[in-house]
Amino acid sequence: MGKLDGKVALITGSGRGIGHSIALKLASEGARIVINDLDAEPAQETVEIIRKAGGEAVACVGSVTAPDFAERFIKTAVDSYKGIDIIVNNAGYTWDDVIQRMTDEQWYAIIDCHLTAPFRILRAAYPHIKAKAAAEAAEGCEVFRKVVNISSTSALNGNAGQMNYSSAKAGVIGMTRALSREWGRFKVNVNAVAFGLIHTRMTSSDANAGATIDIEGREIRVGVSPELIKSHAQRCPLGRAGTPQEAADAVYLFCSPESNYITGQIVAVAGAPQ
Ligand SMILES: NC(=O)c1ccc[n+]([C@@H]2O[C@H](COP(=O)([O-])OP(=O)(O)OC[C@H]3O[C@@H](n4cnc5c(N)ncnc54)[C@H](O)[C@@H]3O)[C@@H](O)[C@H]2O)c1
């Protein structure tokens, strides 16, 4: 028996990194998963891993920033599994620069991915969540649904060179608090997790080697310097960066029944107080 047996979880950006670990964790607790990623290959690989382990998963490939994405994502869940119980807004990347060099394109690309896309996904989920909640209320039963938005310590503290990203991730916190007040009547717990440094592709130590990733045809630098990783470890009370599994465990807390009376909260998962 898993804690999420029968639940349907939608997770954006779940082909790699933290999202991939969230998908495996929720599937291991019995949830059926709608995987999304910009890149088809890692999305399909994640689906296969879940299926091989005896779970259920389906992929909805594409950018969360595409105008039709939200409707398509929700439709995939409803068509495949007849419901929506958990939404994790995780897809993202960084495109850093100091303010004097940051272009409008850089600004809007990051706001669109981290803030506008979750807004659209949650808006598209509304009719389904409202209808289910009304039917459950009429039967006199309480069924809790979960939204977990992914923020960052860059939002809580600010981070030089990340004005676009810090702003978008701070917007996610406002969105979380506002929606927790709107959707409490539907028994939806809306919370956010703000990660500190977690070891993934986004924060690999290749920065000095000039590593880049392709995001919708744009070549974007990724990674942080080995010096930053070292100095972070010295400052961090828990002495190191987090793993994607540890990050996923924190998201799982907000997807589990144990969080049914927690909403509108932002929890930092950073190995340090914030
Ligand atoms: N790694 C960290 O230290 C850290 C810290 C704070 C917050 N975060 C946040 O955690 C989330 C996951 O990041 P990660 O570290 O696992 O990165 P990652 O690069 O390992 O994985 C992110 C995944 O999202 C996908 N993605 C990116 N843009 C997309 C789009 N437009 N549409 C669909 N998919 C898209 C990528 O293809 C990738 O598979 C992001 O929101 C990130 O901002 C990460």
The ligand as a MOL file (V3000), in Angstrom:
LIG
                    3D

  0  0  0     0  0            999 V3000
M  V30 BEGIN CTAB
M  V30 COUNTS 44 48 0 0 0
M  V30 BEGIN ATOM
M  V30 1 N 19.2000 22.7760 -8.6270 0
M  V30 2 C 19.0850 23.7750 -7.7630 0
M  V30 3 O 20.0350 24.0990 -7.0220 0
M  V30 4 C 17.7860 24.5350 -7.6490 0
M  V30 5 C 17.6720 25.4930 -6.6420 0
M  V30 6 C 16.4830 26.1990 -6.4990 0
M  V30 7 C 15.4160 25.9330 -7.3430 0
M  V30 8 N 15.5680 25.0060 -8.3380 0 CHG=1
M  V30 9 C 14.4130 24.8020 -9.2210 0
M  V30 10 O 14.1240 23.4250 -9.2930 0
M  V30 11 C 13.4780 23.1510 -10.5480 0
M  V30 12 C 14.1520 21.9650 -11.2250 0
M  V30 13 O 15.5020 22.3030 -11.5610 0
M  V30 14 P 16.6770 21.2230 -11.6420 0
M  V30 15 O 17.7720 21.7090 -10.7660 0
M  V30 16 O 16.1270 19.8560 -11.4530 0 CHG=-1
M  V30 17 O 17.1480 21.4450 -13.1480 0
M  V30 18 P 17.4230 20.3850 -14.3430 0
M  V30 19 O 18.0020 21.1690 -15.4400 0
M  V30 20 O 18.1740 19.2150 -13.8140 0
M  V30 21 O 15.9620 19.8630 -14.7060 0
M  V30 22 C 14.9680 20.7600 -15.1570 0
M  V30 23 C 14.1450 20.0740 -16.2210 0
M  V30 24 O 13.1500 21.0420 -16.6510 0
M  V30 25 C 13.0690 20.9830 -18.0590 0
M  V30 26 N 12.6030 22.2570 -18.5940 0
M  V30 27 C 13.2690 23.4300 -18.6480 0
M  V30 28 N 12.5270 24.3620 -19.2610 0
M  V30 29 C 11.3590 23.7640 -19.6100 0
M  V30 30 C 10.1910 24.1890 -20.2730 0
M  V30 31 N 10.0760 25.4290 -20.7390 0
M  V30 32 N 9.1800 23.3010 -20.4420 0
M  V30 33 C 9.2760 22.0280 -19.9810 0
M  V30 34 N 10.3850 21.5660 -19.3630 0
M  V30 35 C 11.4000 22.4230 -19.1790 0
M  V30 36 C 14.4730 20.6670 -18.5370 0
M  V30 37 O 14.4850 20.1020 -19.8460 0
M  V30 38 C 14.9480 19.7010 -17.4610 0
M  V30 39 O 14.7160 18.3500 -17.8180 0
M  V30 40 C 13.5400 24.4510 -11.3550 0
M  V30 41 O 12.3210 25.1460 -11.2250 0
M  V30 42 C 14.6460 25.2180 -10.6660 0
M  V30 43 O 14.5350 26.6070 -10.8460 0
M  V30 44 C 16.7090 24.3030 -8.5010 0
M  V30 END ATOM
M  V30 BEGIN BOND
M  V30 1 1 1 2
M  V30 2 2 2 3
M  V30 3 1 2 4
M  V30 4 1 4 5
M  V30 5 2 4 44
M  V30 6 2 5 6
M  V30 7 1 6 7
M  V30 8 2 7 8
M  V30 9 1 8 9
M  V30 10 1 8 44
M  V30 11 1 9 10
M  V30 12 1 9 42
M  V30 13 1 10 11
M  V30 14 1 11 12
M  V30 15 1 11 40
M  V30 16 1 12 13
M  V30 17 1 13 14
M  V30 18 2 14 15
M  V30 19 1 14 16
M  V30 20 1 14 17
M  V30 21 1 17 18
M  V30 22 2 18 19
M  V30 23 1 18 20
M  V30 24 1 18 21
M  V30 25 1 21 22
M  V30 26 1 22 23
M  V30 27 1 23 24
M  V30 28 1 23 38
M  V30 29 1 24 25
M  V30 30 1 25 26
M  V30 31 1 25 36
M  V30 32 1 26 27
M  V30 33 1 26 35
M  V30 34 2 27 28
M  V30 35 1 28 29
M  V30 36 1 29 30
M  V30 37 2 29 35
M  V30 38 1 30 31
M  V30 39 2 30 32
M  V30 40 1 32 33
M  V30 41 2 33 34
M  V30 42 1 34 35
M  V30 43 1 36 37
M  V30 44 1 36 38
M  V30 45 1 38 39
M  V30 46 1 40 41
M  V30 47 1 40 42
M  V30 48 1 42 43
M  V30 END BOND
M  V30 END CTAB
M  END
